[in-house]
């Protein structure tokens, strides 16, 4: 009977076919959508196949990012609530000052992320070099007297009233886009050291030179690692990568050796508890370790930190993790580290998936974001735990800082766009 139905002419009206099916006793079409399921070993039954719903983006990635943002918002408020009483601030801030500004930064960053998600990766590939040029221009502008804002001896910010924009954050994104674009354009010469590496090295050197003038060696380190990671993932010869690694390491050693205060930081890291270092260059590190030690396993409870009460400098920015460790203990630290590990791994997976589909630029951009988030969080966590020398890097997505949050969320949104385009192509769609 089903064979007869299959041989009917295709031009018959739908209602005629339905009537004829009923007359012949054919089973309803819904039955053909059911799947056989084995029951009790040999008996079969049928169950209706559930429709497949294709999600347009990676929802777990969104929720993990949202969790880090909300935890960061709460902890920024907790870490900064006592700053109005700090003699160094002179009572210029209210108890909700940093909470309010951080909330505004999150709202602005969310809007920017929504816009960034709408931009196809082909467009990002075209504008990538121009974003890089814009970041260089802003790195020059911030060094102009009375334009760049100086805080704690470093000229790193351009004030726009409601937000202090940090060009080094845009430089990370600009170098990432430029490096991915560069590798796509130079695929045919990636085995030639000078032709493949020198132009990219020159670009990173220009950015690094401007950052060292501010000074901001931490951002320079992150940018160098992003560029090297993209070159390696883009297929640069392993011997060339090793040569670059030694050269970069040598450059940073020379930078540290030529700067007295950077040398003092290294010595303070090696012996933070000495009488001289404990009240000098090792002051932040020792109080960070005290905070984490006080937290023990489960912490002293939200808001119960003592170190944030004028003992630990920059508790709401560079050393936010120390406050988390004091208030939520070892368990809280493990949760935060686990979230960053999952986030980095998931972003790298999305990038690897794009490269497997011959979308090299999209894949390198996603993996570059993974390197950025993973390496910067690794450095910040290492500094807070005393495993690495003190470095002025914030914890991505969590620490107080408008421009950092803005660029972090834009980068995550572009990764979500990569995943969205991957899903469209895997289901036979077109971009």
C-alpha positions in Angstrom: 0.0 0.0 0.0 2.8 2.3 0.9 4.5 1.4 -2.4 1.3 2.4 -4.3 1.3 5.8 -2.5 4.8 6.3 -3.6 3.9 5.7 -7.3 1.1 8.3 -7.3 1.7 11.3 -9.6 3.3 14.3 -7.9 0.9 16.9 -9.4 -2.2 15.8 -7.4 -3.7 18.4 -5.0 -2.8 17.9 -1.4 -6.5 17.3 -0.3 -6.9 14.6 -3.0 -3.8 12.8 -1.7 -5.1 13.0 1.9 -8.5 11.6 0.9 -6.9 8.8 -1.1 -4.6 7.9 1.8 -7.6 7.6 4.1 -9.6 5.4 1.6 -6.6 3.0 1.2 -6.1 2.8 5.0 -2.6 4.3 4.8 -1.0 5.2 8.1 -0.9 9.0 8.9 2.3 10.8 8.0 3.0 11.3 11.7 3.6 7.6 12.1 6.5 7.8 9.5 8.1 10.5 11.7 8.2 8.0 14.6 11.4 6.1 15.5 11.6 2.4 16.5 12.9 1.9 20.0 13.9 -1.5 21.4 12.0 -2.4 24.6 12.9 -5.4 26.9 15.5 -6.8 24.5 13.4 -8.0 21.5 10.1 -6.1 21.6 9.9 -2.9 19.6 7.7 0.2 20.1 7.6 3.5 18.4 8.3 7.0 19.8 7.8 10.4 18.2 11.1 12.0 17.2 11.5 15.3 19.0 12.3 18.2 16.6 15.9 19.5 16.7 16.2 23.1 17.9 19.3 24.8 16.6 20.6 27.4 19.0 22.1 30.5 17.3 25.0 30.8 19.7 26.9 29.0 22.5 24.6 29.5 25.5 27.0 27.9 28.1 29.7 30.4 27.0 27.2 33.2 27.5 26.2 32.0 31.0 29.8 31.5 32.1 30.7 35.0 30.9 27.6 36.4 32.6 28.5 34.6 35.8 32.1 36.1 35.9 30.7 39.6 35.2 28.1 39.4 38.0 30.6 37.9 40.5 33.0 40.7 39.5 30.3 43.4 40.0 29.6 42.1 43.5 33.2 41.8 44.4 34.2 45.2 43.0 31.5 46.7 45.4 32.8 44.6 48.3 36.5 45.5 47.6 35.8 49.3 47.2 33.2 49.9 49.8 35.7 51.2 52.3 37.6 53.5 50.0 35.7 56.6 51.0 37.4 56.3 54.5 40.9 55.9 53.0 43.1 58.8 53.8 44.8 58.6 50.4 41.5 59.2 48.6 40.6 62.2 50.8 36.9 61.2 51.1 36.3 62.1 47.5 34.3 58.9 46.8 31.0 57.6 48.1 30.6 54.0 49.1 28.8 53.2 45.8 31.1 55.3 43.6 32.9 52.3 42.0 29.8 50.1 42.0 27.9 52.8 40.0 30.7 53.4 37.5 31.3 49.7 37.1 27.6 49.1 36.4 27.6 51.9 33.8 30.7 50.3 32.2 28.9 46.9 32.0 25.9 48.5 30.3 28.0 50.3 27.7 30.1 47.1 27.2 26.9 45.1 26.7 25.6 47.4 24.0 28.9 47.4 22.3 29.0 43.6 22.4 25.5 43.3 20.9 26.7 45.6 18.0 29.9 43.6 17.6 27.9 40.3 17.4 26.0 41.7 14.4 29.2 42.3 12.4 30.2 39.4 10.1 33.7 38.0 10.4 34.3 39.0 6.7 33.8 42.7 7.8 36.2 42.2 10.8 38.8 40.9 8.4 38.5 44.0 6.2 38.6 46.5 9.1 41.2 44.6 11.2 44.2 46.6 10.0 42.4 49.9 10.5 41.5 48.9 14.1 45.2 48.3 14.6 46.1 51.7 13.1 43.5 53.4 15.3 45.0 51.7 18.4 48.5 53.0 17.5 47.1 56.5 17.0 45.5 56.4 20.5 48.7 55.1 22.0 50.4 58.2 20.7 47.6 60.5 21.7 47.7 59.2 25.3 51.3 60.3 25.6 50.5 63.9 24.8 50.7 66.2 27.9 47.3 67.3 29.2 45.5 64.8 27.0 46.7 61.5 28.6 45.6 61.0 32.3 48.4 60.1 34.8 47.5 57.8 37.7 50.2 56.4 40.0 53.0 57.6 37.7 51.7 55.9 34.6 50.1 57.9 31.7 47.7 55.2 30.3 44.2 56.8 30.1 42.3 59.2 28.0 39.4 60.8 29.9 36.0 60.9 28.2 34.1 62.1 31.3 32.0 59.1 32.3 34.8 56.6 31.3 38.6 56.7 31.3 39.6 54.8 28.1 42.8 52.8 28.1 44.2 52.6 24.6 46.4 49.6 25.5 43.1 47.5 25.7 42.2 48.5 22.2 45.8 47.7 21.2 45.3 44.1 22.3 42.2 43.8 20.1 43.9 45.6 17.2 47.0 43.4 17.3 44.9 40.3 17.5 42.8 41.3 14.4 45.9 42.4 12.5 47.8 39.2 13.3 44.9 37.0 12.2 44.5 39.0 9.0 48.3 38.9 8.4 48.5 35.1 8.7 45.6 34.7 6.2 47.4 37.0 3.7 50.8 35.5 4.2 49.9 31.8 4.2 52.1 31.1 1.2 55.3 32.4 2.9 54.9 31.2 6.4 57.9 28.9 6.0 60.2 31.9 5.2 61.4 33.5 8.5 62.2 37.0 7.4 59.2 37.4 5.0 56.7 35.9 7.4 57.9 37.1 10.8 59.7 40.5 10.4 56.6 42.6 9.4 54.6 41.2 12.3 57.5 41.6 14.7 57.9 45.3 13.5 54.2 45.9 14.2 54.5 44.4 17.7 57.7 46.3 18.4 56.0 49.7 17.5 53.1 48.9 19.9 55.5 47.7 22.6 57.7 50.8 22.4 54.7 53.0 22.9 53.5 50.9 25.8 56.8 51.0 27.5 56.8 54.8 27.4 53.5 54.9 29.4 54.8 52.6 31.0 52.7 49.4 30.7 54.9 46.3 30.4 52.1 44.0 31.4 50.0 45.0 28.4 53.1 44.6 26.2 53.6 41.0 27.5 50.0 40.1 26.7 50.2 41.6 23.2 53.4 39.8 22.5 51.9 36.5 23.6 48.8 37.1 21.5 50.8 37.8 18.4 53.1 34.8 18.9 50.2 32.5 19.6 48.4 33.5 16.4 51.6 33.1 14.4 52.1 29.6 15.9 48.5 28.5 15.4 48.6 30.0 11.9 51.2 27.5 10.9 54.5 29.2 11.3 57.4 26.8 11.3 58.2 25.3 14.8 61.9 26.3 14.6 60.9 29.9 13.7 58.6 29.9 16.7 61.3 28.8 19.0 63.6 31.5 17.7 60.9 34.1 18.2 60.3 32.8 21.8 63.9 33.2 22.7 64.1 36.6 21.1 61.0 37.8 23.0 62.3 36.4 26.3 65.6 38.1 25.7 63.9 41.4 25.0 61.9 41.3 28.3 65.0 40.3 30.3 66.8 43.3 28.9 63.9 45.6 29.7 63.8 44.4 33.3 67.6 44.5 33.7 67.7 48.1 32.4 65.1 49.4 34.8 65.9 49.8 38.5 62.4 49.7 39.7 61.5 46.6 37.6 64.6 44.9 39.1 63.4 45.8 42.6 60.0 44.2 41.8 61.8 40.9 40.9 63.9 41.0 44.1 60.8 41.8 46.1 59.0 38.8 44.5 61.9 36.5 45.4 61.9 37.7 49.1 58.7 39.6 49.9 58.8 39.1 53.6 62.2 40.8 54.2 62.0 44.0 56.3 62.8 46.2 53.3 60.5 44.5 50.8 57.5 44.0 53.1 57.0 47.8 53.4 58.3 48.6 49.8 58.0 46.8 46.5 56.6 43.6 48.1 53.9 45.4 50.1 51.0 44.5 47.7 52.2 40.9 47.4 52.5 40.3 51.2 49.1 41.7 51.9 47.6 39.7 49.0 49.1 36.5 50.6 47.8 37.5 54.0 44.3 38.0 52.6 44.3 34.6 50.9 45.7 33.0 54.0 42.9 34.5 56.1 40.3 33.0 53.8 41.4 29.4 54.5 39.0 26.9 53.1 35.6 28.6 53.0 36.5 32.3 53.6 35.4 34.8 56.1 32.2 35.6 54.3 31.1 38.3 51.8 32.0 41.7 53.0 34.2 40.3 55.8 37.6 41.1 54.3 40.0 43.0 56.5 42.8 43.5 54.0 40.5 45.6 51.8 40.2 48.1 54.7 43.1 50.3 53.4 45.8 47.5 53.8 45.7 46.0 50.3 46.2 48.7 47.5 44.2 48.4 44.3 41.9 45.7 45.9 39.2 46.4 43.4 41.4 46.2 40.3 44.7 44.2 40.2 44.1 42.4 43.5 40.4 41.6 43.3 41.2 37.9 43.4 42.9 38.3 46.8 39.6 39.7 48.3 37.7 36.8 46.7 40.2 34.5 48.4 39.7 36.1 51.7 36.0 36.3 51.6 35.3 32.9 49.9 38.4 31.0 50.7 40.0 28.2 48.7 36.6 27.1 47.4 35.9 30.5 45.9 39.3 30.6 44.3 38.8 27.1 42.8 35.4 28.2 41.3 36.9 31.3 39.7 39.9 29.4 38.3 37.6 26.7 37.0 35.4 29.2 35.2 38.3 30.8 33.5 39.7 27.4 32.5 36.4 26.3 31.0 36.0 29.7 29.3 39.4 29.5 27.7 39.0 25.9 26.6 35.6 26.6 25.1 36.8 29.6 23.1 39.8 27.7 21.8 37.4 24.9 20.7 35.2 27.3 18.8 38.3 28.6 17.0 39.5 25.1 16.2 36.1 24.2 14.8 36.2 27.3 12.5 39.6 26.4 11.2 38.4 22.8 10.5 35.8 24.4 8.3 38.5 26.4 6.3 37.5 29.6 8.0 41.1 30.5 9.0 40.6 34.1 9.9 37.6 33.4 12.1 39.3 30.6 13.8 42.5 32.5 14.5 40.5 35.4 15.9 38.6 33.1 18.3 41.8 31.4 19.4 43.5 34.7 19.8 40.8 35.7 22.2 41.3 32.5 24.1 45.0 33.2 24.4 44.2 36.8 25.5 41.7 35.8 28.2 43.6 32.7 29.3 47.1 34.3 29.5 45.9 37.5 31.2 43.9 35.6 33.8 46.8 33.3 34.4 49.1 36.2 35.0 46.7 38.0 37.4 45.9 34.8 39.3 49.6 34.0 39.5 50.4 37.5 40.9 47.7 37.3 43.5 48.9 33.9 44.6 52.5 34.9 44.8 53.5 32.6 42.0 54.5 35.4 39.6 56.1 38.9 40.1 53.7 41.8 40.6 52.4 43.0 37.3 49.7 45.7 36.6 47.2 43.4 34.8 43.5 43.2 35.8 41.4 40.0 36.0 39.5 39.8 32.7 35.7 40.4 33.0 35.9 40.9 36.7 38.2 43.7 37.8 37.1 47.3 37.9 38.0 49.1 34.6 35.6 50.3 31.9 37.8 50.0 28.9 39.0 46.5 29.9 35.4 45.3 30.3 34.4 46.9 27.1 37.0 45.2 25.0 36.7 41.9 26.8 33.0 41.8 26.0 33.5 42.9 22.4 36.0 40.1 22.0 33.6 37.5 23.5 30.8 38.7 21.3 33.0 38.2 18.2 33.8 34.6 19.4 30.0 34.1 19.7 29.7 35.4 16.1 32.3 32.9 15.0 30.3 30.1 16.7 27.0 31.4 15.1 28.5 31.4 11.6 29.9 27.9 12.2 26.4 26.6 13.1 24.9 28.3 10.1 27.4 26.6 7.7 27.1 23.2 9.4 23.3 23.3 8.8 23.7 24.1 5.1 23.1 27.9 5.4 25.0 30.7 3.8 26.8 33.7 5.4 
